Amino acid sequence: MDDGVELLWRDRDDESAPRAGLSLDRIVRAGIELADAEGLDGLSMRKVADRLGFTTMSLYRHVPGRDQLVALMRDAAIGEHLNEEPAEEPAEEPSGAGWRPRLEAMIRQGWRCRRRHPWLAEVRGTRNVPGPNAVALFDRMLSTLTGTPLHPREVIAAVNLVGRFMDAEALTLVETLREERSSGVSEEEWWGARDSLYERLPAYPTITRLWETGGWDAPEDSFEFGLRRILDGIEALIHKRDEKRDETCAECGNKLDPAPSGRPRVYCSRACQQRAYRRRRTP
């Protein structure tokens, strides 16, 4: 039995009564509060136990170890994103397609969640088993693009790209907080004291020209800039697929002859249509 999977996907209605006031939910919440304050580096079973006023061994009756606790914390934090109402209704797209405001609203929800819990981006690796909240969120994000002309594999790739972008931006927050905690000096103060570095920069013409023309006066917000560029890229791909949708066979990619009338053609032949049907029907 995989304890991580069983804990993540446990039936909460069947949970036994907490032992002497200690419950799995309380342990997870304490872990989240500790990670919010100190990052994942500061998370340990002993610290969580101390925070709750119990012995470390008491925690092990509910959760096997730190790795399983982090998995539970991650899914609980993602649940906040999943259940959050949008800050504002997405603006209507001129095209009326609707996918972009829906996806953007979900990305912004995810970013707010990562700003509350920057340590989410520290849960690294390719073998983190998702919990029910993570799967539900992934399903909801995929749904924003499934009505577009994108191929199913492109829908999945686009949503995965968005997730990696948010984690990359959140890692910058994590690193900044870690440096500030360890040094006691803010990011602005630290960089403001690097006079000996700035004295050397005039030797570099491109940096100097950008500096003199105001390139660093009001820097772009990296999250906002990246978000716009990613959505622009997805939109460009959707337009490309939309233009080609009626030109090539959806099964083999060969050029389609124009339809004499009625609905545009999707397949170049009856054989391609049947192959596509069989492929969709095959488990």
Secondary structure, DSSP 4 states (H G I P E B T S, - for coil): --HHHHHHT--GGGPPPPBTTB-HHHHHHHHHHHHHHH-GGG--HHHHHHHHTS-HHHHHTT-S-HHHHHHHHHHHHHHHHHHPPPSSPPPPPTT---HHHHHHHHHHHHHHHHHH-GGGGG--SS-----HHHHHHHHHHHHTTTTSSS-HHHHHHHHHHHHHHHHHHHHHHHHHHHHHHHHS--HHHHHHT-HHHHTTGGG-HHHHHHHHTTTTTSPPPHHHHHHHHHHHHHHHHHHHHHHHTTTB-TTT-PBPPPPSSSSPP--SSHHHHHHHHHHHH--
